Amino acid sequence: MPAIPDSTKTSLAQRLRQHAADHWPQLTGLHVRYHGQFAYVEGELADGDRLPLTRLRYGGSASTGRMRSGARPHAIRPRHDRSGTAARRSGI
């Protein structure tokens, strides 16, 4: 599968940021990075900590909903903090 086109990256990031603003007020930022056909999404907390949320796979077209989740969201217990303290601090 080819890499995600720049136009799709832009629209995906805009849609994700709007969704985060509407549904996750505890996040101060949302970061999306791309590698090949994958988009990795992280939420940023007020203290600067980042929580890995999900990985999306590009399936051919953003307009037809072809970005699909390839992993379970990690908002409850981030990979980098097995103790759960980041999740408790965030109120998630």
C-alpha positions, -999 to +999 in steps of 0.1 A: +000+000+000+014+035-009+021+061+017-006+085+028-010+115+004-003+149+019-039+161+014-052+131+034-027+138+061-039+173+064-076+165+065-071+136+089-052+158+113-079+185+112-107+160+118-089+143+147-081+176+163-117+188+161-129+155+175-104+158+204-115+193+211-152+183+212-148+151+232-115+152+252-113+186+269-085+173+292-061+171+261-042+203+254-030+190+221-032+162+196-001+150+176-002+129+145+029+114+129+030+092+098+051+063+088+043+045+055+006+037+055+002+043+092-008+074+113+001+073+150-020+096+172-009+109+206-028+131+230-010+158+250-019+166+286-015+200+304+017+189+320+032+180+286+029+142+289+019+125+258-004+095+257-004+071+227-041+069+216-042+048+185-027+037+152-046+042+120-039+024+087-045+041+053-067+020+031-069+041+000-092+071+006-099+094+036-132+106+021-146+070+022-135+064+057-107+041+047-085+051+077-090+022+101-078+016+136-050-009+137-047-010+175-067-005+206-066+029+221-041+033+249-058+062+268-064+041+299-029+029+305-002+043+282+026+019+271+053+041+287+036+042+321+025+008+333+018+021+368-013+040+355-002+073+371-005+093+338-040+081+332-050+089+368-035+124+365-053+130+332-087+121+346-093+098+316 
